[in-house]
Amino acid sequence: MTQKRDYYEVLNVDRDADENEIKKAYRKLAIQFHPDKNPNNKEAEDRFKEATEAYEVLRDPEKRQTYNRFGHAGLEGMTTDFSGFGVDIDDLFGDVFGDLFRGFGGRRRTPKSGRNLQYNLEVTLEDIIHGKEVSIQVPRVEICSICSGSGAKAGTNAVTCPQCHGRGQISQSQGFFTMARTCPRCRGEGEIIQTPCPHCNGKGAVRNTREIKLNIDKGVDTGFKYLLRGEGEAGLNGAPPGDLYVVINVAPHERFRRNQNDLITSAKISFVQATLGGKISIQGIDEREELRIPPGTQYGAQLRIPNKGVPIYRRSDAGDLIVEIEIETPTHLNGEQRKLLEDFAKLRGEPTNQEHEGFWEKLLGRHEEDDTE
């Protein structure tokens, strides 16, 4: 038979250690070697049982006095089976871990972390180009301000459940086995509220709408998420609150569309401007911009105005303003204008008779037909 180690050595405490030192030492070992944390680990299970046995003896003044005088032999005839029978593990863990841990499954006023929330925020193109502070209204669960989350009416407190006596579980013996189940009266909390808070109806939390300010950064795009820690729903029984995710959606713009950090718009020019080139003024996102038209510009050409697009996120530069060129075809030409175009076509060697319609004859003739219909 393996000789038992000294209980003070097991807990790694001095022989004159007080109750708190013994409890602290056992708490550390219980967390380290608990079977739930070390599944299928025989060595950890043995260490856990050994620490539990040592704590069960040294926490009891009578057993500790006997052990100090006579050692392990002095405990013969007392409670010697520490494997789970003869030791009330629920009481032992309740003594060590307090209200946060009652037994192997029962908890008193179980902490419950708050839920994370998502808020979809629509902003304008101007908002993400200039940046903007916005206020959003977020409906969420918050701790009741009247009972401070206890759920009990002011001046009262929750009381120990009379059915499970605060363990959160009730046990039923069946032959050699003991079955434990959640207490139906307190639902595993170990406590019941006899006089609920009228503001929250005993829940400890209420639903409110919270105003939260948020700075929209320059250059963000649809799908960008802001994480606001602790701005989700409240946690219960001391648990932390959840987080709030604000998801950005940039509304479509009537004049511009976005391609990464470039802004795209369109401008119409005459075929003379397209042929000879020149300068035009177009409306940018904030002000009018001057655009140079190179000679011979074709329909659909994309001309750029540098650094007049969307700011690049967390940088000082920006994308470009891209102008897609549309060429207007003149209509309602008078005789002189038509004659000039015909002469121009002849100079280019383009036929103008009806049998061999050139570019201008086809184009202008069709417009005139449309106008007479």
Summary of the structure (lengths in Angstrom):
residues: 373
radius of gyration: 40.9
end to end distance: 115.0
largest distance: 129.9
contacts: 1036
relative contact order: 0.09
helix: 28%
strand: 27%
